[in-house]
Amino acid sequence: VLFAILLIIGAVKNNPYMCFTWVVWASFCLVVEIALGLMVIIGTVHLAAGQTEIPQQNWGMIPAALTMGYICTAVIVGSVAFLIYAIMVVCSFYRELKEGVDSSKGSYQMQEKV
């Protein structure tokens, strides 16, 4: 939440460095999310391949576990794709703000309250 607030304040005040902190945080979150996603995918494939020791009384839970694994995989893939898109958008905005700070005239002029 703190980094989202910094992003919003940075966008309103035309401060590229406040936006950059969000990019760094989102990139860290992306790496963590990819790592966790790989663990879920590997576990799901491992279970689907039947390479897991499961007691016979729990065999009825395998379809439910596989379904949850597939759903979690789909959610993680969608979340990673959205986060990559958001990082690209904010990086583009950061570059626009940085060009505006360097040349004293940015391509995005924020309206100021009178």
Backbone as a ProteinNet text record, in pm:
[ID]
protein_1_A
[PRIMARY]
VLFAILLIIGAVKNNPYMCFTWVVWASFCLVVEIALGLMVIIGTVHLAAGQTEIPQQNWGMIPAALTMGYICTAVIVGSVAFLIYAIMVVCSFYRELKEGVDSSKGSYQMQEKV
[TERTIARY]
82.9	0	88.1	197.7	287.8	344.7	382.9	441.9	337.1	213.9	106.6	80.7	87.5	71	184.7	308.3	422.5	405.7	352.2	328.5	227.7	119.5	16	69.7	139.4	195.3	299.1	382.2	482.5	420.3	309.4	241.9	177.6	117.4	50.7	151.8	262.3	361.4	471	455.8	555.8	694.1	700.9	826.7	859.1	953.8	981.3	1041.7	1113.6	1181	1083.4	973.4	871.2	803.1	788.9	732.7	830.5	959.1	1060.7	1062.7	1031.6	1027.9	921.2	809.5	705	756	831.1	884.3	978.3	1063.9	1156.4	1077.5	980	899.2	820.2	760.5	681.8	771.6	892.4	986.2	1023.9	1045.8	1073.6	954.4	834	712.9	696.9	733.7	724.4	817.2	939	1033.6	981.1	929.8	875.2	754.1	668.1	548.2	582.7	682.7	726	783	861.8	918.5	808.3	712.4	602.1	516.6	497.3	421.7	488.6	620.5	693.5	678.7	677.9	657.9	520	418.1	282.2	273.3	331.3	326.2	400.1	518.6	594.9	518.5	457.3	378.3	257.9	192.2	75.5	115.9	224	271.6	317.2	383.6	430	311.7	206.4	86.8	15.2	7.7	-61.1	11.9	144.1	222.7	217.4	158.8	146	274.1	363.2	491.2	488	370.7	357.1	301.2	360.2	310.5	185.6	72	-54.6	-119.7	-156.2	-224.8	-353.6	-389.3	-503.9	-633.8	-650.2	-774.3	-788.1	-681.2	-686.4	-688.5	-701.1	-701.3	-817.7	-927.6	-1044.2	-1020.4	-917.8	-888.6	-798.4	-744.2	-651.3	-717.3	-838.3	-897.7	-919.7	-961	-980.8	-847.3	-743.2	-610.8	-558.1	-578.9	-534.5	-612.3	-742.5	-824.3	-777	-750.6	-700.5	-563.5	-479.4	-348.2	-360.3	-451.6	-472	-529.7	-623.9	-681.4	-575.8	-496.2	-389.2	-287.9	-255.6	-162.8	-219.6	-346.9	-409.2	-411.1	-441.5	-443.4	-302.7	-203.2	-65.3	-18.7	-48.9	-9.2	-76.9	-205.5	-275.7	-219.3	-187.2	-132	6.9	89	223	211	120.7	102.5	56.7	-37	-84.6	26	105.7	213.5	321	350.9	447.1	392.4	265.1	203.3	207.9	174.3	175.4	316.1	415.9	554.3	593	552.4	583.1	517.3	392.9	321.8	389.5	421.3	482.2	624.1	697.6	831.2	820.6	722.1	700.9	668	582	547	668.3	748.6	871.5	964.8	981.8	1067.7	1012.7	882.1	820.7	843.1	825.2	848.5	996.3	1084.4	1228	1268.8	1215.6	1244.4	1190.4	1075.7	1017.4	1100.2	1157.2	1240.7	1371	1429.4	1557.1	1545.1	1436.4	1424.2	1330.2	1282.3	1190.4	1058.5	1032.3	901	865.6	773.8	735.2	622.2	605.7	498	363.6	367.9	245.1	242.4	157.6	144.8	24.6	50.7	-57.7	-127.7	-256.8	-331.1	-315.5	-290.4	-276.2	-402.5	-435.4	-554.5	-527.6	-628.3	-615.7	-654.1
-118.1	0	125.5	120.5	235.4	268.5	166.4	190.5	239.1	195.1	246	393.1	431.2	572.2	655	601.5	672.2	688.3	585.3	593.8	703	707.1	807.7	948.7	966.3	1098	1137.2	1043.1	1071	1110.4	1047.5	1082.1	1219.8	1250.5	1379.8	1494	1470.4	1576.6	1575.6	1491.5	1479.3	1446.5	1357.2	1315.4	1173.9	1159.1	1026.4	929.6	979.9	891.2	823.9	889.4	824.8	713.2	732	625.7	509.8	541.8	437.6	342.5	392.8	304.2	196.1	231.9	132.3	28	71.1	-22.1	-122.6	-75.1	-164.7	-264.3	-215.6	-303.8	-404.1	-358.8	-448.7	-553.4	-515.4	-612.5	-719.1	-678.3	-775.1	-868.9	-813.1	-894.7	-990.2	-945.2	-1030.3	-1151	-1129	-1239.6	-1339.5	-1289.5	-1377.5	-1454.3	-1385.8	-1450.6	-1558.1	-1531.7	-1632.8	-1754.6	-1732.1	-1843.5	-1927.2	-1860.9	-1934.4	-2005.4	-1940.2	-2001.8	-2127.5	-2121.6	-2240.7	-2355.3	-2323	-2427.6	-2490.7	-2410.3	-2463.6	-2547.3	-2498.2	-2572.5	-2705.2	-2703.3	-2827.6	-2925.8	-2877.3	-2964.9	-3024.1	-2942.9	-2991.6	-3096.3	-3069.9	-3167.6	-3294.9	-3280.3	-3396	-3481.2	-3417	-3488.8	-3552.4	-3478.5	-3531.3	-3650.8	-3651.6	-3762.1	-3886	-3870.9	-3986.4	-4020	-3925.3	-3950.3	-3915.1	-3901.4	-3864.6	-3983.3	-4009.3	-4115.9	-4066.5	-4122	-4082.9	-4208.8	-4204.8	-4321.6	-4351.9	-4478.7	-4521.2	-4454.9	-4425.9	-4363.8	-4219.9	-4157.3	-4019.7	-4010.7	-4122.1	-4120	-4039.9	-4033.5	-3959.3	-3809	-3761.3	-3618.1	-3574.4	-3667.2	-3631.8	-3542.1	-3572.2	-3481	-3339.9	-3329.6	-3196.8	-3123.1	-3194.1	-3132.2	-3086.9	-3168.8	-3130.3	-3009.4	-3007.8	-2893.8	-2765.6	-2771.9	-2654	-2613.5	-2711.2	-2680.1	-2608.9	-2655.5	-2590.7	-2449.6	-2434.5	-2301.3	-2206.3	-2251.3	-2166.4	-2129.8	-2223.8	-2196.4	-2089.5	-2099.4	-1999.9	-1861.7	-1856.9	-1728.4	-1668.5	-1750.2	-1701.1	-1650.5	-1724.1	-1680.1	-1547.3	-1534.4	-1408.6	-1294.4	-1321.4	-1219	-1175.1	-1268.6	-1235.1	-1152.7	-1191.5	-1116.2	-973.4	-957	-822.8	-740.6	-801	-728.5	-685.1	-770.6	-732.3	-613.4	-617.2	-505.5	-377.2	-387.3	-269.6	-211.7	-297.4	-249.8	-178.3	-232.5	-167.5	-30.3	-18.5	109.7	211.8	171.8	265.5	302	207.2	239.5	340.9	325.8	422.1	559.9	562.7	689.4	749.9	665.2	711.1	777.2	713.9	773.4	906.6	914.1	1040.3	1149.4	1114.8	1212.7	1251.5	1154.8	1182.8	1275.3	1252.3	1343.1	1482.8	1489	1617.4	1690.8	1615.8	1677.9	1725.3	1645.5	1681.5	1797.9	1802.9	1908.8	2020.9	2012.6	2110.2	2123.1	2030.8	2028.3	1882.3	1827.7	1689.3	1675.5	1555	1532.4	1517.8	1484.4	1473.9	1591.7	1683.3	1796	1771.5	1763.4	1742.7	1876.6	1870.4	1992.2	2025.2	2148.2	2190.5	2261.3	2244.6	2310.4	2459.2	2535.8	2680.3	2727.8
0	0	0	74.1	81.7	-56	-131.3	-262.8	-362.6	-347.3	-433.3	-404.9	-277.7	-241.6	-299.5	-290.6	-349.7	-500.7	-566.5	-710.8	-743	-669.2	-694.5	-668	-556.2	-525.3	-630.1	-671.1	-773.8	-906.2	-941.4	-1067.1	-1058.5	-945.6	-930	-923.3	-853.4	-834.7	-942.3	-1044.9	-1152.2	-1097.6	-1001.4	-942.3	-990.5	-1084	-1139.6	-1039	-939.2	-845.3	-749.6	-720.8	-638.5	-717.8	-847.9	-932.4	-943.9	-946.3	-961.1	-842	-721.7	-605.9	-623.6	-687.3	-713.1	-812.2	-913.1	-1013.2	-946.6	-857.4	-786.6	-701.4	-626.3	-541.7	-626.4	-733.9	-819	-884.3	-919.8	-977.8	-876.2	-751.8	-645.4	-626	-623.5	-608.9	-726.5	-845.7	-964.1	-951.8	-905.8	-888.8	-786.2	-675.1	-571	-624.3	-697.8	-750.6	-854.1	-935.9	-1033	-961	-856.2	-780.5	-715.9	-652.9	-591.1	-696.2	-809.7	-918.4	-970.6	-982.6	-1027.6	-927.9	-799.4	-698.9	-712.2	-735.3	-751.7	-878.1	-986.9	-1113.5	-1101.1	-1040.1	-1023.6	-935.7	-829	-742.2	-813.4	-896.1	-970.7	-1073.4	-1146.4	-1246.1	-1177.1	-1064.6	-988.9	-942.8	-897.1	-853.7	-973	-1084.4	-1202.8	-1261.6	-1248.8	-1304.2	-1215.2	-1097.1	-1008.2	-936.3	-920.5	-855.4	-706.8	-651.9	-511.3	-433.4	-319.6	-233.1	-160.9	-198.3	-137.2	-79.9	48.9	105.6	29.5	25	-54.6	-10.1	117.9	163.6	114.7	65.9	16.5	-136.2	-205.2	-351.6	-407.8	-335.3	-381.7	-386.9	-318.3	-315.6	-430.4	-506.1	-613.5	-718	-768.1	-866.7	-812.5	-687.3	-628.2	-614.5	-574.5	-560.5	-696.1	-798	-932.5	-982.8	-957.9	-1000.6	-933.3	-803.7	-732.5	-784.9	-817.4	-873.6	-1006.9	-1091.7	-1222.2	-1206.1	-1111.4	-1087.9	-1034.6	-938.3	-883.8	-991.6	-1079.1	-1188.5	-1280.6	-1314	-1401.6	-1335.8	-1206.8	-1135.5	-1130.8	-1105.5	-1097.8	-1233.6	-1339.7	-1474.8	-1508.9	-1477.4	-1502.5	-1420.9	-1295.9	-1208	-1254.9	-1296	-1347.2	-1474.8	-1563.4	-1688.1	-1658.7	-1565.6	-1530.8	-1466.3	-1378.9	-1312.6	-1412	-1508.9	-1613.6	-1691.7	-1727.2	-1799.4	-1716.2	-1586.9	-1500.1	-1487.4	-1476.1	-1468.3	-1597.1	-1710.4	-1838.1	-1846.9	-1802.7	-1807.7	-1716.7	-1594.5	-1500.7	-1545	-1602.7	-1656.1	-1769.1	-1853.5	-1961.3	-1904.6	-1805.5	-1741.7	-1670.9	-1608.3	-1542.4	-1643.2	-1759.4	-1863	-1911.7	-1927.2	-1969.2	-1864.6	-1738.4	-1632.9	-1626	-1641.6	-1635.5	-1748.8	-1868.2	-1979.5	-1949.2	-1884.2	-1848.7	-1745.2	-1648.6	-1546	-1608.1	-1697.6	-1758.8	-1855.4	-1930.9	-2030.8	-1986.6	-1866.2	-1806.2	-1880.5	-1972.4	-2036.6	-2064.8	-1988.3	-2007.4	-2108.4	-2158	-2253.8	-2182.2	-2053.6	-1974.2	-1877	-1901.4	-1810.6	-1720.2	-1592.7	-1497	-1473.1	-1458.1	-1429.5	-1281.4	-1254	-1115.8	-1073.6	-944.9	-891.7	-878.3	-909	-900.9	-763.4
[MASK]
++++++++++++++++++++++++++++++++++++++++++++++++++++++++++++++++++++++++++++++++++++++++++++++++++++++++++++++++++

